[in-house]
Amino acid sequence: MPQESSQAAEEQALHRVVVIVDANSNPFELGCATEVFGLRRPELGREIYEFSLCSPEPRTLMRDGFFTLTGVAGLDAADSADTLIVPNRPDIEVPRRPAVLDAVRRAHARGARLVGFCSGAFTLAEAGVLDGRRATAHWQWADDFRARFPRVQLEPDVLFVDDGDILTAAGSAAALDLGLHLVRRDHGAEVATAVTRRLVFAAHRDGGQRQFVERPVPDVPDESLAPVLAWAQERLDSPLSVPGLAARAALSPATLHRRFQAQLGTTPLAWLTGERIALACRLIERGVGPFETVARRSGLGTTANLRALMRRETGLTPSAYQRRFGPAPD
């Protein structure tokens, strides 16, 4: 009986993610939220979120009448959310339902985390919770957003913005990037990597990467960076450099830089640093120590560099990250 009670308490302690679905909501972003937060996780041996949908109406007609959603909770379920994902819909000019905006305001007032995928930024802004805050939205609606909500600090060229308790993602696939960022923030790099692997999704893309990545039709059969990326990932503890990566790819540094921008939306140095930080996080989660060893094995060199870069990318020092995500003490 005590064991059953402790298991029940553990289940109750799960972080509760609730998605509000309103008329004309986009099914893709709803699917992203369900995939990241709603699926059972046998590969982890435990569940990491409690997940539910809610709607202000018993029957919700999704975008363009694709299908009707029924059987979900009422809007009052939003009042128990630790993370509330707001509706996103393509008809940005249509005012959001007052009951939905009130639910968003109540969640913000009690300290819940708010998330807007794609046009969800319009819902958050209309609720008034983005005034004076940083946010992003799909690039095609940037001008409309600025005109309607001049008090919001819009960053139109990034994949997502993490402004603490309010997070926004740009169009479509950026919802997955932001969802995985939240998993990483809540549970660490190792769990996020497991979720990413099950999604068969690309490796971590930083929120500051550009929304629109130009990919012109190549003039040669294969200009993929995959071989040199895989080669570098196996040698992160080595003194890799941009000229070294270029030599491995048989390219000039300038050409390598252009291909990184075209294919990944970032620079070679930023990609390399991000990979090393991700490796350092995984090493800390696995209990590798001391931090001098983590810095050396991840290629970050010194504990001072490890500390500075981890704090910049995760908001936590190595010690704080270890306390939050590292192995439990014996």
Protein Blocks (a to p, Z undefined) as FASTA:
>chain_A
ZZmmmmmmmmmmpccddddddehiafklmmmmmmmmmpccfknopafbdcddddfbfbdc
dehhlaacehiacfklmmmcfbdcddddfklmbccdfklmmmmmmmmmnopacddehjlm
mmmmmnopmgoiacdddfklmmmmmmmmmmbccdfkbfbdcehjaccddehjlmmmmmmm
mmmmmnojklmmmmmmmnopacdddfkbcfbdcddddfbfblcfklmmmmmmmmmmpccd
fklmmmmnopafklmmmmmmmmnopafklmmmmmmmmmmmmmmmnopacfklmmmmnono
paklmmmmmmmmnopafklmmmmmmccdZZ
